[in-house]
Amino acid sequence: MPGGLQQDGDGNVTALDCSGRGLTELPPFLADGRLDRLQMLRLSGNALRSLPPPVFETGSLTELAAGSNHIAALPEEIGLCNRLAILGLSGNALAALPPSIGQCSALRTLRLSDNRLTALPDSLGGCASLTELYVSRNDLRALPAAVGRCPL
C-alpha cells in the first residue's frame, strides 16, 4: 500500500495504513466516519488510547489492526461491523470486551494477546466464523463455555 492509502476505481479510500506514526488520536476524517467504503484500517504502533465509535460504523470494514497502542476499551459500536474478519488488538490495555463483539459474525481472527483481560464475554460464542483466537499473556482464568460454539 504505497503512501499508506489505497483507493478503488471511483476514488473511494478502501485501505489506510497509519501504523507507526505516533498518533495520539485519529485524524478527524477517520474519527467522524467519512470513510464509508473503508475495508482495511491499520493503526498499529501508535499511542492511541481509544477508537471512536464512527470507526466501527462503516459497514465495509473487514480488517482492523490496532495493536501496540494504549487502547483501554472498545465502544459497543464494534458490533456494527458485520463484515469484520480480522481484528488485531494485541499489546494494548484492554481489560474487557463489549458484549456487542458477539455480533461480529464474520470475525475469523481475533488477536488479543498482551492485554489486561480477566474474562471474555459469553457473547463471543456468536462469532460463528471465529477460527483463530489469540489471548496469551492476559489474566484469563478460563474461556466462556460459549466459545465452544466457534469453529476454533
C-alpha positions as CSV (number, residue, x, y, z in Angstrom):
1,M,0.0,0.0,0.0
2,P,2.3,2.8,-1.2
3,G,1.8,6.0,0.8
4,G,-0.5,4.2,3.2
5,L,-3.6,4.8,1.1
6,Q,-5.5,2.6,-1.4
7,Q,-8.4,3.7,-3.5
8,D,-11.0,2.0,-5.7
9,G,-11.7,3.0,-9.2
10,D,-14.1,5.7,-8.1
11,G,-11.5,7.3,-5.8
12,N,-13.0,6.0,-2.6
13,V,-10.5,5.1,0.1
14,T,-10.6,1.3,0.7
15,A,-7.4,0.8,2.7
16,L,-5.5,3.1,5.0
17,D,-2.3,2.4,6.9
18,C,-1.4,4.9,9.6
19,S,0.8,2.5,11.5
20,G,3.8,3.7,13.5
21,R,3.1,7.4,13.1
22,G,3.0,8.4,16.8
23,L,-0.8,9.2,16.6
24,T,-2.4,10.0,19.9
25,E,-5.8,10.4,18.3
26,L,-7.3,9.6,15.0
27,P,-7.3,12.3,12.2
28,P,-10.7,14.0,12.0
29,F,-11.6,12.3,8.7
30,L,-11.4,8.9,10.4
31,A,-13.0,10.0,13.7
32,D,-16.1,11.4,12.0
33,G,-16.8,8.3,9.9
34,R,-16.3,9.9,6.4
35,L,-14.7,6.7,5.0
36,D,-17.8,4.7,4.4
37,R,-16.0,2.4,1.8
38,L,-13.0,1.7,4.1
39,Q,-12.3,-2.1,4.2
40,M,-8.8,-2.2,5.9
41,L,-7.5,0.1,8.6
42,R,-4.1,-0.3,10.1
43,L,-3.3,1.8,13.2
44,S,-0.7,-0.4,15.0
45,G,2.3,1.1,16.8
46,N,0.8,4.4,17.7
47,A,-0.2,5.9,21.1
48,L,-3.9,5.7,20.7
49,R,-5.9,5.4,23.9
50,S,-9.3,4.8,22.2
51,L,-11.0,4.2,19.0
52,P,-14.0,6.4,18.4
53,P,-17.4,4.8,17.6
54,P,-17.6,6.2,14.0
55,V,-14.6,3.9,13.1
56,F,-17.0,1.0,13.6
57,E,-20.0,2.5,11.9
58,T,-18.7,1.9,8.3
59,G,-20.4,-1.2,7.0
60,S,-17.5,-2.2,4.9
61,L,-14.7,-2.7,7.4
62,T,-13.1,-6.2,7.1
63,E,-9.8,-5.7,8.8
64,L,-8.7,-3.5,11.7
65,A,-5.2,-3.7,13.1
66,A,-4.7,-1.6,16.1
67,G,-2.1,-3.5,18.1
68,S,0.7,-1.9,20.2
69,N,-1.3,1.2,21.3
70,H,-2.7,2.1,24.7
71,I,-6.4,1.3,24.0
72,A,-8.3,0.6,27.2
73,A,-11.8,-0.1,25.9
74,L,-13.7,-0.7,22.7
75,P,-17.1,1.0,22.1
76,E,-20.3,-1.0,21.8
77,E,-20.4,0.0,18.1
78,I,-17.9,-2.7,17.3
79,G,-21.0,-4.9,17.0
80,L,-22.0,-3.0,13.9
81,C,-19.0,-4.4,12.0
82,N,-20.8,-7.4,10.4
83,R,-18.1,-7.8,7.8
84,L,-15.1,-7.6,10.1
85,A,-13.0,-10.7,9.6
86,I,-9.7,-9.7,11.3
87,L,-9.4,-7.7,14.5
88,G,-5.9,-7.2,15.8
89,L,-5.7,-5.6,19.3
90,S,-2.7,-7.3,20.9
91,G,-0.4,-5.1,23.0
92,N,-3.0,-2.7,24.4
93,A,-4.6,-2.1,27.8
94,L,-7.9,-3.8,27.3
95,A,-9.5,-5.0,30.5
96,A,-12.7,-6.2,28.9
97,L,-14.5,-6.5,25.6
98,P,-18.0,-5.2,25.0
99,P,-20.7,-7.8,24.7
100,S,-21.6,-6.5,21.2
101,I,-18.4,-8.2,19.9
102,G,-20.5,-11.3,19.6
103,Q,-22.4,-9.6,16.7
104,C,-19.3,-9.7,14.5
105,S,-20.5,-12.9,12.8
106,A,-17.8,-12.7,10.0
107,L,-14.9,-12.5,12.6
108,R,-12.3,-15.2,11.8
109,T,-9.2,-13.9,13.6
110,L,-9.2,-12.2,16.9
111,R,-5.8,-11.1,18.3
112,L,-5.9,-10.1,22.0
113,S,-2.6,-11.2,23.4
114,D,-0.7,-8.9,25.8
115,N,-3.7,-7.0,27.3
116,R,-5.3,-6.9,30.7
117,L,-8.2,-9.2,30.1
118,T,-9.6,-11.1,33.0
119,A,-12.6,-12.6,31.2
120,L,-14.1,-12.8,27.7
121,P,-17.8,-12.1,27.2
122,D,-20.1,-15.1,26.7
123,S,-21.4,-13.3,23.5
124,L,-18.1,-14.2,21.8
125,G,-19.8,-17.5,21.1
126,G,-21.9,-15.5,18.5
127,C,-18.8,-15.2,16.3
128,A,-19.7,-18.2,14.3
129,S,-16.7,-17.8,11.9
130,L,-14.0,-17.5,14.6
131,T,-11.2,-19.9,13.8
132,E,-8.2,-18.1,15.4
133,L,-8.3,-16.6,18.9
134,Y,-5.1,-15.3,20.5
135,V,-5.3,-14.5,24.2
136,S,-1.9,-15.3,25.6
137,R,-0.3,-13.0,28.3
138,N,-3.6,-11.9,29.8
139,D,-5.1,-12.6,33.2
140,L,-7.7,-15.0,31.9
141,R,-8.7,-17.9,34.2
142,A,-11.0,-19.6,31.8
143,L,-12.7,-19.2,28.4
144,P,-16.5,-18.9,28.4
145,A,-18.3,-22.1,27.5
146,A,-20.0,-20.3,24.6
147,V,-16.6,-20.1,22.8
148,G,-17.0,-23.8,22.3
149,R,-19.6,-22.9,19.6
150,C,-16.9,-21.3,17.5
151,P,-15.0,-23.4,15.0
152,L,-11.7,-22.8,16.7
